[in-house]
Amino acid sequence: MTDRSPEKTHIDAPEVAAWWAERRDYLERIRKVPDLRQRFWREVAIYLLRRVLWSYGFFPVFIAFWLPFVLASFNPVVMAGDLIPMLQSFVDSNPEEQATTLSTLLIAWLSIGSFFLVFDFVLTPFRSPYQYEADVYMKSWEQLNHDQLPDKV
């Protein structure tokens, strides 16, 4: 085993390997549980829906309304005074110009949403219920095998 003195920070490989082997075996066992499998797919769907709604719903809307509001010095009357002529020229333009304007707005919406979606996936990775269950199990396994494990496992 290991020496539990504060000077020695070395952990024997067999002890760490036993921990990882137990975790891997436990993950294999719980992947066969139908209730956990169903919870996993439900949490994947909720995670993806939340990320997509946040990235394509909140951020483009926030940028589309906040930036003009800031540029109008937080004065809605100035913002409306600037937007009304632009909306009137859009309505008065021919259908080809309207289609180009709408496609440009759609491309801007999708590009902003896609940027934030990728950024959001990086900042908030998916946390699998299998990993959570394995963490809880390994904590109890460590307590049961405390005398056989080194301090730092």
C-alpha positions as semicolon CSV with decimal commas, in nm:
position;residue;x (nm);y (nm);z (nm)
1;M;0,000;0,000;0,000
2;T;0,103;0,361;0,020
3;D;0,270;0,549;0,299
4;R;0,017;0,803;0,430
5;S;0,276;1,054;0,543
6;P;0,231;1,414;0,423
7;E;0,568;1,410;0,243
8;K;0,466;1,123;0,017
9;T;0,216;1,216;-0,255
10;H;0,272;0,901;-0,461
11;I;-0,033;0,684;-0,529
12;D;0,018;0,322;-0,623
13;A;-0,117;0,239;-0,967
14;P;-0,303;-0,078;-0,861
15;E;-0,517;0,119;-0,617
16;V;-0,608;0,381;-0,876
17;A;-0,670;0,108;-1,132
18;A;-0,906;-0,065;-0,887
19;W;-1,102;0,258;-0,845
20;W;-1,135;0,310;-1,221
21;A;-1,215;-0,057;-1,280
22;E;-1,494;-0,043;-1,022
23;R;-1,631;0,279;-1,179
24;R;-1,620;0,129;-1,529
25;D;-1,794;-0,190;-1,410
26;Y;-2,060;0,011;-1,230
27;L;-2,122;0,227;-1,541
28;E;-2,162;-0,089;-1,751
29;R;-2,415;-0,226;-1,502
30;I;-2,626;0,089;-1,479
31;R;-2,634;0,145;-1,857
32;K;-2,861;-0,161;-1,873
33;V;-3,119;-0,012;-1,633
34;P;-3,422;0,099;-1,842
35;D;-3,523;0,375;-1,600
36;L;-3,179;0,535;-1,616
37;R;-3,167;0,498;-1,994
38;Q;-3,502;0,674;-2,022
39;R;-3,385;0,948;-1,784
40;F;-3,066;0,986;-1,988
41;W;-3,254;1,045;-2,315
42;R;-3,501;1,279;-2,145
43;E;-3,216;1,485;-2,001
44;V;-3,039;1,491;-2,340
45;A;-3,358;1,625;-2,500
46;I;-3,410;1,886;-2,228
47;Y;-3,045;1,992;-2,246
48;L;-3,056;2,034;-2,626
49;L;-3,391;2,214;-2,617
50;R;-3,268;2,449;-2,347
51;R;-2,947;2,527;-2,535
52;V;-3,129;2,584;-2,867
53;L;-3,399;2,804;-2,712
54;W;-3,141;3,005;-2,521
55;S;-2,912;3,051;-2,821
56;Y;-3,172;3,115;-3,093
57;G;-3,439;3,271;-2,876
58;F;-3,275;3,492;-2,619
59;F;-2,946;3,617;-2,765
60;P;-3,065;3,731;-3,112
61;V;-3,370;3,900;-2,960
62;F;-3,157;4,060;-2,691
63;I;-2,903;4,190;-2,944
64;A;-3,174;4,304;-3,189
65;F;-3,348;4,514;-2,925
66;W;-3,072;4,605;-2,682
67;L;-2,821;4,747;-2,931
68;P;-3,069;4,988;-3,095
69;F;-3,193;5,083;-2,748
70;V;-2,836;5,164;-2,638
71;L;-2,767;5,354;-2,962
72;A;-3,085;5,555;-2,900
73;S;-2,944;5,652;-2,557
74;F;-3,213;5,447;-2,381
75;N;-3,483;5,672;-2,523
76;P;-3,765;5,471;-2,683
77;V;-3,902;5,780;-2,858
78;V;-3,571;5,831;-3,042
79;M;-3,559;5,460;-3,124
80;A;-3,914;5,465;-3,263
81;G;-3,836;5,782;-3,458
82;D;-3,541;5,604;-3,622
83;L;-3,725;5,277;-3,686
84;I;-4,050;5,413;-3,834
85;P;-3,886;5,553;-4,152
86;M;-3,690;5,228;-4,200
87;L;-4,008;5,020;-4,162
88;Q;-4,195;5,254;-4,399
89;S;-3,924;5,221;-4,663
90;F;-3,936;4,842;-4,621
91;V;-4,313;4,839;-4,677
92;D;-4,281;5,071;-4,980
93;S;-4,002;4,869;-5,143
94;N;-4,058;4,610;-5,412
95;P;-4,103;4,240;-5,319
96;E;-3,749;4,150;-5,431
97;E;-3,595;4,402;-5,192
98;Q;-3,826;4,284;-4,914
99;A;-3,723;3,922;-4,973
100;T;-3,355;4,023;-4,968
101;T;-3,403;4,216;-4,643
102;L;-3,590;3,926;-4,479
103;S;-3,329;3,671;-4,591
104;T;-3,053;3,897;-4,458
105;L;-3,232;3,923;-4,122
106;L;-3,281;3,545;-4,115
107;I;-2,912;3,484;-4,193
108;A;-2,813;3,731;-3,920
109;W;-3,050;3,560;-3,673
110;L;-2,915;3,214;-3,754
111;S;-2,550;3,322;-3,747
112;I;-2,586;3,493;-3,409
113;G;-2,781;3,196;-3,273
114;S;-2,528;2,945;-3,409
115;F;-2,237;3,137;-3,261
116;F;-2,400;3,141;-2,920
117;L;-2,507;2,776;-2,953
118;V;-2,148;2,663;-3,003
119;F;-2,033;2,895;-2,726
120;D;-2,309;2,762;-2,498
121;F;-2,215;2,398;-2,564
122;V;-1,859;2,478;-2,460
123;L;-1,957;2,670;-2,146
124;T;-2,229;2,432;-2,025
125;P;-2,141;2,074;-2,119
126;F;-2,396;1,797;-2,078
127;R;-2,386;1,621;-1,743
128;S;-2,492;1,261;-1,787
129;P;-2,711;1,101;-1,520
130;Y;-2,490;0,793;-1,557
131;Q;-2,188;0,996;-1,448
132;Y;-2,381;1,143;-1,157
133;E;-2,491;0,797;-1,041
134;A;-2,134;0,670;-1,078
135;D;-2,001;0,964;-0,873
136;V;-2,247;0,890;-0,592
137;Y;-2,166;0,519;-0,603
138;M;-1,790;0,580;-0,604
139;K;-1,815;0,808;-0,301
140;S;-1,984;0,530;-0,106
141;W;-1,739;0,275;-0,249
142;E;-1,449;0,495;-0,130
143;Q;-1,597;0,511;0,219
144;L;-1,641;0,134;0,231
145;N;-1,286;0,078;0,106
146;H;-1,127;0,371;0,287
147;D;-0,859;0,165;0,459
148;Q;-0,748;0,013;0,127
149;L;-0,726;0,341;-0,072
150;P;-0,465;0,616;-0,066
151;D;-0,553;0,966;0,058
152;K;-0,574;1,134;-0,283
153;V;-0,807;0,897;-0,471
